Amino acid sequence: MTGPSDADLRIGDERRDVRTILGRLEVRSWRQAVFALACILVAVAIAYLPAHAGLALAGRHALFVLVLAAGLWATEAIPAFAVGLVVMALAIVLLGDMGRGRAEAGWERFVAPWASPMVWLFLGGFVLGKAASRTGLDRSLAMRVLAAFGPSPSRTLFAMMGVAFVLSMFMSNTAATAMLLTVVTPIVASVPPGDPFRKALVLGVPVGANLGGMATLIGSPPNAIAAGALGEDALDFARWLAVGAPPALALLGLSYLLLRRLYPPTVARIDVSVVNASIDVAGAPLDALPAWRRLVVFVTLALTVTLWFTSHWHGVPTPVVSFLPITLFAAVGVMRGADLRTLGWDVLLLLAGGLALGVVVSSTGLAEWGVAQLPLDGGGRASLTLAAAYATALLSNVMSNTAAANILVPVAIALVPDAKPLAGVAVALAASCAMALPISTPPNAIAYASGEVAAKDFLVIGLVIAIVGPLLGVAWAMVVLL
């Protein structure tokens, strides 16, 4: 009698592996289902069981959608972008006014955010970021800046943080962090083991990327959430830069000084020449485009950014300018179908869901009713805006900053109805100040995955930014906007 063959053994191993994987998925699915059911029950209890004097039925439905969305985002029972779709679907079902014979389709206002100017503006930013990555412009910038700043450890750290900051002004901070960490890895490896400066180099990348998102309208989804919620009062690209860039730069300088103090280098020189080799290897497959197409990307990037900055002069709205790279790159072949499929569509869906949630909260009177329930006697614009900003920073540390902005931007605007731009901008800026935990932002998670830093390393600098950032952002926004 012969024993089992090698093929039989392999099949048995594969089946055990499959059962193990399915078992894990089953446990995870049950856990997610329990979280989702708990969120639904809590939302029903909060929205429909109390009397809620003065709140109409539409407002109760809106409260249910708001509490459910907040719970799903906080527990991560379902993916964040899926919560955006749930918000739109529930808004249509509960508030869509779709009875027979209706002359108006009230449900359309809840899906209109998917085609809103803010979504197109962000799509333009994603396309520019993808084109820069395909042509190696992002890596080239990092290499040139590092070479210019020389071998000094302090200047190398400053250069890395500066590049992360600038790239994140115009592209996904997640993509910028992932790219820059591939650049900084050989530099970190050149520093002796045990040197605390290794941690400074790794931490500087996500910190710079997180703060860079504050500076421009397309730098971070919370910025677009605020702009979309403000409607006619929204800031254009140049004005947002005037409000967001100064506090972001101040926080970048503070972070740089703090990292230098916390993790002083023991070496006098950093070997930046190792970056050239890593750029050649990493960038080789990305430079397959003809030279004329790389030139098209460079010129289009410069022209798009220039038009964004000067929108108040030529009158072309910034979302309309976004059609320039979207259309041109597709027409000349810089963006292929495969590239389009890798864009951040999940972020766009999350953004659209957040804008739809803003419509739900504002159009049903829920925001005004909620503000009326708060003990706000004697609170001025500054104190109320600052309270909303700190609440955003706190919430954004334990959940998606976009989700936190989705929840708090409409509330903040209702808190300060006579200074809506101040409230919306303050919340958006505060959302980018949350970086105290490895899970606070995707850039933090990427840096943590490198193995060079521990969870506690994010805490000190994250707490400093979370305390100073909202205060600085609100103070500067009051100077510019009031």
C-alpha positions in Angstrom: 0.0 0.0 0.0 1.5 3.3 -1.1 1.3 6.5 0.9 -0.1 9.8 -0.4 1.8 11.4 -3.3 3.5 14.8 -3.2 0.6 16.2 -5.2 -1.9 14.9 -2.6 0.1 16.4 0.2 0.2 19.7 -1.6 -3.5 19.7 -2.2 -4.1 18.9 1.5 -1.9 21.7 2.6 -3.6 24.1 0.2 -7.0 23.1 1.6 -5.9 23.6 5.2 -4.5 27.0 4.2 -7.8 27.9 2.5 -9.8 26.8 5.6 -7.5 28.9 7.8 -8.0 32.0 5.7 -11.7 31.5 5.4 -11.9 31.0 9.2 -10.1 34.3 9.7 -12.3 36.1 7.3 -15.4 34.6 9.0 -14.3 35.9 12.4 -13.5 39.3 10.9 -16.8 39.4 9.0 -18.8 38.5 12.2 -16.9 41.2 14.1 -17.7 43.8 11.4 -21.3 42.7 11.3 -21.6 43.1 15.1 -20.1 46.6 14.9 -22.4 47.6 12.0 -25.5 46.3 13.8 -24.4 48.1 17.0 -24.0 51.3 15.0 -27.5 50.9 13.5 -29.1 50.3 16.9 -27.4 53.2 18.5 -28.3 55.5 15.6 -32.0 54.4 15.9 -32.0 54.9 19.6 -30.5 58.4 19.4 -32.5 59.6 16.4 -36.0 58.2 17.1 -36.5 57.3 20.8 -36.1 60.7 22.5 -38.7 63.4 22.0 -36.2 65.9 20.4 -38.6 68.8 20.7 -38.5 71.2 17.8 -36.9 68.6 15.4 -39.1 67.6 12.5 -39.2 64.0 11.1 -36.8 65.0 8.3 -34.4 66.2 11.0 -34.7 62.9 12.8 -33.9 61.0 9.6 -30.9 63.2 9.2 -29.8 62.6 12.7 -30.0 58.9 12.1 -27.8 59.1 9.0 -25.3 61.3 10.8 -24.9 59.1 13.9 -24.8 55.9 11.8 -22.1 57.4 9.5 -20.1 58.6 12.5 -20.3 55.1 14.1 -19.4 53.3 10.9 -16.4 55.6 10.3 -15.2 55.3 13.9 -15.5 51.5 14.2 -14.4 50.8 10.6 -17.2 48.2 10.4 -17.2 48.9 6.6 -14.7 50.7 4.4 -14.7 54.5 4.7 -15.7 55.0 1.1 -18.6 52.6 1.5 -19.9 54.8 4.3 -20.1 57.6 1.8 -22.2 55.5 -0.5 -24.4 54.5 2.5 -24.9 58.1 3.3 -26.1 58.9 -0.2 -28.3 55.8 -0.4 -30.0 56.5 3.0 -30.5 60.1 2.2 -32.2 59.2 -1.1 -34.5 56.6 0.7 -35.3 58.6 3.8 -35.3 62.2 2.4 -35.5 61.8 -1.4 -39.1 62.7 -1.7 -39.7 60.2 -4.5 -43.5 59.7 -4.2 -45.5 59.3 -7.4 -46.6 62.4 -9.1 -43.8 64.5 -7.6 -42.9 67.3 -10.0 -39.4 67.7 -8.5 -36.9 64.9 -7.9 -35.6 65.8 -4.4 -33.3 62.8 -4.3 -31.0 64.4 -6.9 -29.5 66.8 -4.5 -27.9 63.9 -2.6 -26.1 62.5 -5.6 -25.2 65.8 -7.1 -22.0 66.0 -4.9 -20.5 63.1 -7.0 -20.2 65.6 -9.9 -19.5 68.6 -7.7 -16.7 71.0 -8.6 -14.7 69.9 -5.5 -14.7 66.3 -6.8 -13.4 67.4 -10.2 -10.8 69.6 -8.5 -9.5 66.7 -6.5 -9.6 64.4 -9.6 -7.4 66.9 -11.3 -4.9 66.8 -8.4 -4.9 63.0 -8.6 -4.2 63.0 -12.3 -1.3 65.5 -11.8 0.2 63.3 -9.1 -0.1 60.2 -11.2 1.6 61.9 -14.2 4.4 63.2 -12.0 4.9 59.7 -10.6 4.9 58.0 -14.1 7.5 60.5 -15.4 9.7 60.5 -12.2 9.2 64.2 -11.6 8.6 63.6 -7.9 11.8 61.5 -7.5 13.8 64.0 -9.5 12.6 66.8 -7.2 13.6 64.9 -4.1 17.0 64.0 -5.6 17.8 67.6 -6.7 16.8 69.1 -3.4 18.8 66.6 -1.3 21.9 67.2 -3.5 21.5 71.0 -3.1 21.3 70.9 0.7 24.4 68.8 1.1 25.6 66.2 3.6 24.7 68.1 6.9 22.2 65.9 8.9 20.2 68.9 9.9 19.9 70.2 6.4 19.1 66.7 5.1 16.2 66.5 7.5 15.0 70.0 6.6 15.2 69.1 2.9 13.2 65.8 3.3 10.5 67.6 5.3 10.3 70.4 2.8 10.0 68.1 -0.2 7.2 66.1 1.6 5.5 69.4 2.4 5.6 70.7 -1.2 4.6 67.5 -2.9 1.6 67.1 -0.6 0.4 70.5 -1.5 -0.4 69.1 -5.0 -0.7 65.3 -4.7 -1.9 62.7 -2.3 0.1 62.8 0.9 -0.1 59.0 1.0 1.6 58.8 -2.4 4.1 61.4 -1.5 5.1 59.6 1.7 5.4 56.2 0.0 7.6 57.7 -2.7 9.8 59.7 -0.3 10.3 56.8 2.1 11.8 54.8 -0.8 14.2 57.7 -1.2 15.0 58.1 2.4 15.5 54.4 3.2 19.1 54.2 1.8 19.9 57.4 3.6 18.7 55.9 6.9 20.7 52.8 6.2 23.8 54.9 5.9 23.4 56.2 9.4 24.9 53.9 12.1 22.4 51.7 14.0 21.4 53.2 17.3 21.7 56.8 16.1 18.5 58.5 17.1 18.6 60.6 13.9 17.4 57.6 12.0 14.0 58.1 13.6 14.1 61.9 12.8 14.5 61.1 9.1 11.7 58.7 9.0 9.3 60.8 11.1 10.0 63.9 9.2 8.5 62.5 6.0 4.9 61.9 7.3 5.0 65.0 9.4 5.9 67.2 6.4 3.3 65.4 4.2 0.5 65.8 6.8 1.2 69.5 7.2 1.6 70.2 3.4 -2.0 69.1 2.9 -3.1 72.2 4.9 -1.6 74.7 2.5 -3.7 74.3 -0.7 -7.3 73.6 -1.6 -6.4 70.2 -3.2 -3.9 69.3 -0.5 -6.3 67.3 1.7 -9.9 66.0 1.4 -11.0 68.0 4.5 -10.2 71.2 2.6 -12.5 70.2 -0.2 -15.2 69.2 2.3 -15.0 72.7 3.8 -15.0 74.4 0.4 -18.0 72.4 -0.7 -19.9 73.1 2.4 -19.3 76.8 2.2 -20.9 77.0 -1.3 -20.8 80.6 -2.5 -18.6 81.6 0.4 -15.9 79.1 -0.5 -12.3 80.3 -0.9 -10.6 80.1 -4.2 -7.1 78.5 -4.6 -5.1 81.6 -4.0 -7.1 82.7 -0.9 -6.9 79.3 0.6 -3.1 79.4 0.1 -3.0 82.7 2.0 -5.0 81.2 4.9 -3.5 77.7 5.0 0.2 78.1 4.0 1.4 80.4 6.8 0.3 78.2 9.8 1.3 75.1 7.9 4.8 76.5 7.4 5.0 77.6 11.0 4.1 74.1 12.2 6.7 72.6 9.7 9.4 74.8 11.3 8.3 73.9 14.8 8.2 70.2 13.9 11.7 70.4 12.4 13.1 72.0 15.6 11.3 69.4 17.7 12.6 66.5 15.7 16.2 67.8 15.9 15.9 68.2 19.7 14.3 64.8 20.3 16.6 62.9 17.9 20.0 64.6 17.7 22.4 63.1 15.2 25.7 61.6 16.4 27.2 61.7 12.9 28.6 64.9 11.2 27.7 63.9 7.6 25.0 62.1 5.8 25.9 60.3 2.6 23.2 61.6 0.2 25.0 60.1 -2.8 23.2 56.8 -2.0 20.0 58.5 -3.2 21.2 58.7 -6.8 21.5 54.9 -7.0 18.0 54.4 -5.5 16.5 56.9 -7.8 17.9 55.2 -10.9 16.6 51.8 -9.8 13.2 53.0 -8.6 12.7 55.4 -11.5 13.8 53.2 -14.4 10.4 51.6 -15.2 8.7 54.9 -14.9 10.8 56.7 -17.5 9.6 54.7 -20.4 7.5 57.6 -21.7 8.9 59.5 -24.7 10.7 62.8 -23.9 8.1 64.9 -25.5 5.4 63.4 -23.2 7.5 64.2 -20.2 7.8 67.7 -21.4 4.0 67.8 -21.8 3.6 66.7 -18.2 6.0 69.3 -16.9 4.5 72.2 -18.9 0.9 71.2 -18.0 1.8 70.9 -14.3 3.3 74.3 -14.3 0.4 75.8 -16.3 -2.3 74.2 -14.1 -0.7 75.4 -10.9 -0.3 78.9 -12.3 -3.9 79.0 -13.4 -5.0 77.8 -10.0 -3.0 80.5 -8.3 -4.3 83.3 -10.6 -8.0 82.2 -10.7 -9.1 85.5 -9.2 -7.4 87.4 -12.1 -8.6 85.5 -15.1 -11.9 84.3 -13.7 -11.7 80.7 -14.6 -12.8 78.6 -11.6 -10.2 76.2 -10.2 -12.3 73.1 -10.8 -12.6 74.1 -14.5 -8.8 74.4 -14.6 -8.6 70.8 -13.5 -10.0 69.7 -16.8 -6.7 70.8 -18.5 -4.5 68.0 -17.1 -7.4 65.5 -17.0 -8.2 66.0 -20.7 -4.7 66.6 -22.1 -3.0 63.7 -20.4 -5.7 61.3 -21.6 -5.6 62.7 -25.1 -1.8 62.4 -25.5 -1.5 59.0 -23.8 0.2 60.1 -20.6 -2.7 58.6 -18.7 -3.7 55.1 -19.8 -6.7 53.1 -18.8 -4.6 51.2 -16.3 -3.5 54.5 -14.7 -7.0 55.8 -14.4 -8.1 52.6 -12.6 -5.4 53.3 -10.0 -6.5 56.8 -9.1 -8.0 57.4 -5.7 -11.7 56.7 -6.6 -12.3 55.6 -3.0 -11.2 59.0 -1.7 -13.5 60.7 -4.3 -16.5 58.5 -3.2 -15.7 59.4 0.5 -15.5 63.0 -0.5 -18.8 62.9 -2.3 -20.4 61.1 0.6 -19.2 63.7 3.0 -20.6 66.5 0.8 -23.9 64.7 0.6 -23.9 64.4 4.4 -23.4 68.1 4.6 -26.5 68.6 2.4 -28.4 66.2 4.7 -27.5 68.0 7.9 -28.0 71.5 6.5 -31.1 71.1 4.4 -33.1 69.4 7.2 -32.4 72.0 9.9 -30.5 69.4 11.9 -27.4 71.6 12.2 -29.3 74.6 13.6 -31.3 72.4 15.9 -28.2 70.7 17.3 -26.4 74.0 17.9 -29.5 75.3 19.8 -29.2 72.4 22.2 -25.6 73.2 23.1 -24.8 75.5 26.2 -23.2 78.2 24.2 -24.3 81.3 26.1 -21.6 83.9 26.0 -19.4 82.1 23.5 -17.9 84.3 20.8 -16.8 83.5 17.3 -13.2 82.8 18.3 -14.0 80.5 21.2 -16.6 78.6 19.3 -14.4 78.1 16.3 -11.5 77.1 18.5 -13.7 74.5 20.3 -14.7 73.0 16.9 -11.1 73.0 15.8 -9.9 71.1 18.9 -12.8 68.7 18.6 -11.7 68.0 15.0 -8.1 67.4 16.0 -9.1 65.0 18.7 -11.5 63.1 16.6 -9.1 62.9 13.6 -6.5 61.2 15.7 -8.7 58.1 16.1 -10.6 58.1 12.8 -10.2 59.3 9.2 -9.6 63.1 9.1 -11.9 63.2 6.1 -14.6 61.5 8.0 -14.1 63.8 11.0 -14.4 66.8 8.7 -17.5 65.3 7.1 -19.1 65.3 10.6 -17.9 68.5 12.1 -17.7 71.0 9.2 -21.5 71.4 9.0 -21.8 71.7 12.8 -19.0 74.3 12.9 -20.6 76.4 10.2 -23.9 76.3 12.1 -22.0 77.3 15.3 -20.7 80.5 13.7 -23.2 81.5 11.1 -21.9 85.0 10.8 -18.4 83.8 10.0 -18.9 80.6 7.9 -15.5 80.7 6.1 -13.7 81.0 9.4 -15.4 78.0 10.9 -15.1 75.8 7.8 -11.4 76.6 7.2 -10.5 76.2 10.9 -12.0 72.7 11.0 -10.3 71.6 7.8 -6.9 72.9 9.0 -7.3 71.2 12.4 -8.1 67.9 10.7 -4.5 67.9 9.2 -3.0 68.5 12.7 -3.9 65.0 13.8 -0.8 62.7 13.8 -0.3 61.5 17.3 -0.9 57.8 16.5 0.3 55.4 13.8 -3.3 55.1 12.7 -4.0 58.8 12.6 -3.1 59.2 9.0 -2.0 57.0 6.1 1.5 58.7 6.0 1.9 57.8 9.7 1.0 54.2 9.0 3.5 53.9 6.1 6.3 55.3 8.3 5.4 53.0 11.1 5.5 50.0 8.8 9.1 50.8 8.0 10.1 49.4 11.4 12.4 52.3 12.2 9.9 54.0 14.6 7.6 52.9 17.4 4.1 54.0 18.2 5.3 56.2 21.1 7.5 58.1 18.7 4.5 59.7 17.0 3.0 60.7 20.4 5.2 63.6 21.4 5.3 65.5 18.1 1.7 64.6 17.4 0.5 66.1 20.7 2.5 69.3 20.2 1.0 69.7 16.7 -2.5 68.9 18.0 -2.2 71.5 20.7 -0.5 74.3 18.8 -2.0 73.7 15.3 -5.7 74.5 15.9 -4.8 77.6 17.9 -2.4 78.9 15.2 -4.8 78.0 12.4 -7.8 79.8 14.0 -5.7 82.9 14.9 -4.3 83.3 11.4 -7.7 82.5 9.8 -9.3 85.3 11.8 -6.6 87.7 10.6 -7.1 86.9 7.0 -10.9 86.2 6.8 -12.4 88.6 9.3 
